Amino acid sequence: MATGKLCPRIHIPFADAHGTSLDFTESRTSVRSIRINQNEDPNSTGS
């Protein structure tokens, strides 16, 4: 739920600052970063 809200929020400013062309590249990097965070989140909380 939290990730879903952050996804569109980050994409809007990034697309404006970097441009639509780079938006695609940033989107890929953002998704990877979010995926890593999600994997670390449960691990950190579990500890």
C-alpha positions in Angstrom: 0.0 0.0 0.0 2.7 2.5 1.0 4.8 1.5 -2.0 1.9 2.1 -4.4 1.5 5.6 -3.1 5.2 6.4 -3.3 5.5 5.0 -6.9 3.2 7.6 -8.6 4.4 10.4 -6.3 8.1 9.8 -7.2 7.3 9.3 -10.9 5.6 12.7 -11.2 8.5 14.9 -10.0 11.2 12.7 -11.7 9.4 12.9 -15.0 9.2 16.7 -14.7 12.8 17.2 -13.6 14.5 14.6 -15.8 12.0 14.6 -18.7 9.7 12.0 -20.3 12.6 10.4 -22.2 14.5 9.7 -19.0 11.3 8.9 -17.1 11.5 5.4 -18.6 15.1 4.9 -17.3 14.3 6.3 -13.9 11.2 4.2 -13.7 13.3 1.0 -14.1 15.8 2.2 -11.5 13.0 3.3 -9.1 11.3 -0.1 -9.4 14.6 -1.9 -8.6 15.2 0.4 -5.6 11.7 -0.1 -4.3 12.0 -3.9 -4.7 15.2 -3.9 -2.7 13.6 -1.8 0.0 10.6 -4.2 0.2 13.0 -7.1 0.6 15.0 -5.4 3.4 11.9 -4.0 5.1 10.5 -7.4 6.2 14.0 -8.6 7.1 14.8 -5.5 9.2 11.4 -5.6 10.9 11.8 -9.4 11.6 15.1 -8.7 13.4 
